[in-house]
Amino acid sequence: MAAVFGRTGYVCPHKETKVSCLISCFYRVRDRLRREGIRRFAVRRFVKSVSQPYVSFSFDDFPSTAVENGAPLLEKYGARGTFFVSMGLLDTESPVGRIATIDQLRSLVRDGHEIGCHTYDHQDARFADRAVFVRSLVENRSAFRTAFPSLDLRVFAYPLDGPNLSIKLITGQRFLCCRGGEQTFNGRVMDLNLLNAFFLDWRSRDDPSLVEWVIDQSVAANGWLIFACHDVAEEPSQYGCMPNVFESVVRYVTKVGARIRPIGEVCRELGVGEEQRRKTIQEF
């Protein structure tokens, strides 16, 4: 609940002091303005002309549970997902569980899933130094191509809380598309440098009506809804969801007739080519 100003002055809905509540409100407003500014600049505008609703399922710095539980559930419905890898994190512990191993990465490739880039060491795209961030992109791609010489990382997801403006600009030039968050779908006009996504996590996993609502809205608009997740486990972290929740979402998407494809494949079907990477503009 947000703080409000009433007839008698400042009214705080929390038990915190007026000063601390005002500071909290200030930071929330500042963050909202920052996000809006980033969405207005370094834009790669793309107009979807295909009259077909799409849905993609993606996993960020994915733990073993995403491979063991998430991937088979997609395959059960004839679908494949996009798994964003940080090669430097493989087989290490993380807040979302133990990260997948190189053998699990190979199994995803073998089973037809798409692998995307998430920087080598999970760089925070909001605060990272530009040169450091670029080195992490290059290192991740190099490590991946060492393991998979015939493949490349063609799509990207920003780690953590989305990019700053400089990171958005230089990253968008290197991939077919870059995915963020925002808990919504992509409409007819979209920004390939910062695609919207809807996370299946603590914000939505206990509210099936909300998830079905956003699916219905996207389908009605012939949009592109990208789901994002981390772990898929019976006792998930705050960043993941339970297997039954994940399956219910996949089942509902199948029921409403949206086309489920990995992110890069949607780009190809929509006509997003390599030349699109050079079309970043300054205004949306």
N, C-alpha and C positions, 0 to 999 in steps of 0.2 A: 504494500500500500504506500502510495507516495504522500509526501507532505503537501499540505494545502495552505492557502491564505484565506482566512474567513473574515467576517465583519469585525471581529475584535482583534484581528491581527493574525500572527503566525500560529498555526495549529499543527502540531506534530502527532502523527498516529502511533509513534513508537514511544518507548520509555526513555529513549536517549535524550540528551540535552538539545535545546534548540540549535546551539552552535554546531554540534556534531551532525545533527540531521541536515542542517543547511549545507554543511561541507559534503555530506553524502549526496545530496541532491545536485550540488555543483558538479561533482565528478560524473554523475550519471548523465547530466546534460552535456558536459564536455565530451564524453565518450560518444554520445549520440551525434553530436556535431562533427566529430572526427570521422565517424563512419560515413556520414552523409557526404562530407567533403571528398573522401576517398572514392565513393561511388560516382562522383560527378567528373572526376578527372582520370587521365590515363586510361580512357575507355576504348575498348575494341568492339564497336557496335556491330551487332549481327541481327538481321531480321529473319526469323523463322518463317519460311514459306510453305513448309510441308504441313498439310492438314491431318496430323496424326499426333496424338498425345504420347509422350515418351516418359518412361521412368527408368532411372538408373539406381543401382545400389552400390555404395562405396564404403570402404573401411580405411580408416586412417591409422598409421603406425600400428598395424594390426597385430594383435597377439595370436597365440596358437588357437585360442577358442574361436576366433573368426574363421580360421581355416577348418577346424574340426567340426564346428557347428553351423556357421553362417554359409560357407560355400556349399555344403551338401544340401542345405535347404533351398538355396537358389537352383541348384541342379535338379532337385526333385520336381521343380516346376518348369524345367527346360530353360532356365535363365542362367546368366553369368554375371559376375560383378567386376568392379574395379577396385583393386587393392593397392593403396598408396604406401609405398615402402620407403623406409629410412634404412639403407643398407648398413649403416653403422650401429643400428640398434638391434640387429638380428640376434636372437637367442640371448637376450638380456632381460633383466627384470624391469618392470615399469608400473606406473599406477593403474594400468589396465590389464595387468597380468604379464606373464612371460611372453616376450615378443616371438613371433614365428621364427623357425629355423630356415636355413638355406634349402633344406630338403622339402620343407613345407612350401616354400616359394616355388620350387621346381614342380611340385604337385599341382599348384594353382595354374602354372603355365601349361602343364601337360593337359589339364582338364578344361582349358579354353578360357580361363579368366584373364582379365586385363591387369597389367601391373603399371601403376602410375608413380610419379615422383613425389617425395615428401621431404626433400633435402636429405643429406647424408646423416646428419646428427640432430635432426628435429629442431632446426633453427626457428626461433620465435620471429615470425615475419613482421610483427609489429615494431619490435625494438632492434632487430639485427642490423649490424653495419652492412652497408651495401656490398662491399668487397668480400666480406666474410660470407655473406649469404650466397653470392655468386659462386665462390669456391666450393661451398657445400652442395650446390646444384651440380657443378661439374664433377665433383668427387662421387656423388651418388650415381650419376649417369655412367661414369667410368667403372665403378664397382659392379653395377648391374650388367654392363656390356661384357665385363670380364667373365661373369657367370653365364650370361646368355648372349653370345656374340652376334646372333642373328636378330636380336630384338632391340628395341629402344624404349625409352620412357617418353611418351608423347603427350601425356596429360599430367596435370599437377594439382595438388591440394595444399593450400597454405596451412602450415602448422599453427596450432593454438588460436589466437584471437584475430586472425586476418592480417592483411599487409598494411604497412605504411605506404605512402604514395610512391616513393622511390622504388621500393621493393616490387610494388605492383607493376610499375612501368618496365623494369628490366626483366621480370619473370615472364610477363605476358609475351615478350618477344621470343621466348625460347620454347613455348609449348602450343599445341593446338588450342588448349583452353586451360584456365586455372579456376579452381573451385574454392569458394569460401563457405559462408554459413547463412545466417539471417532467418532461418526457420520459415522459408517460403519457397515457391517454385519459380521457374523462369518462364516469362510470358513470351509473346511474339517477338518483342524487342529485348535483346539481352546483351550483356557485357561479357565477352569471352575471356576478359582478363580477371573477372570476378563473378563467376556464376553463383547463383543462390543454391543453398542446400538446406535440407531439413534433417536435423539430427534425431536419431532414435536413441535417446538417453534419458536422464532424470527429468528432463522437461516434458517428455511426451510418452514415455513407455507405459505409464499407468493411465493414459487417457486415449483409449482406442477411438473414441468419437472425434477427437481432435485430428488424429492421424487420417482417419477416413475422410474427414472434412477437407483437409488439404489435398488429398488425392482427388476427391470429387471436383474441387475447384480447379485443379490443374487440368484434369480431363476436360471439363467444360470449356476451358480456355484454349484447348489444344496446346497445352504448355509442356514443359520439360521439368519434371520433378526429380531431383537428385537426393536420395536418402543417403545419410552418412552415419556411421557407427564406429565403434572401436571393438570392444569385446562382445561376444555373444555367449553368455554363460548363465547357469541357473542362479548364481549369486553374482550378478555383474557389478562392475565398478559404477560410479555415477555417470561415466561416459559411455556405457554400453546398455544392452538390453537382454532380456531372457530369450531363449530359443523359441518358446511358444509365441511370444510377442512378435519376434522377427518373422516367423512363419505366417502369422495372421496377416501381417502387412503384405507379404509377398502374395498370399492367397487373394487378398482383396484387390490388389493391383491386377492380378490375372482375371479376376471376376469382372472388373469394370472395362477390360479390353485395352488397357494401355500397353504400348509396345515396350517390353523390358529389354534394354540393351546396355552394355558397358558404355562408359562416357565417351571414349574414343570412337566407338562404333556409331554412336548417335551423331557425333561430329561429322563423320564421313557421310552418313545418310542425309544429314542436313546440308551437305555441301561445303563444310568448313575445310578448306585446304591449307597447305603450308603457307600460301601467300597471305592468308588471313593474319599470320603472326606479325606482319609488317604494317598492319592497318590500325595501329593504336592512334586514337585521336584524343584531343584535350577536353572536349565537351560531349556530354551525352545528349 
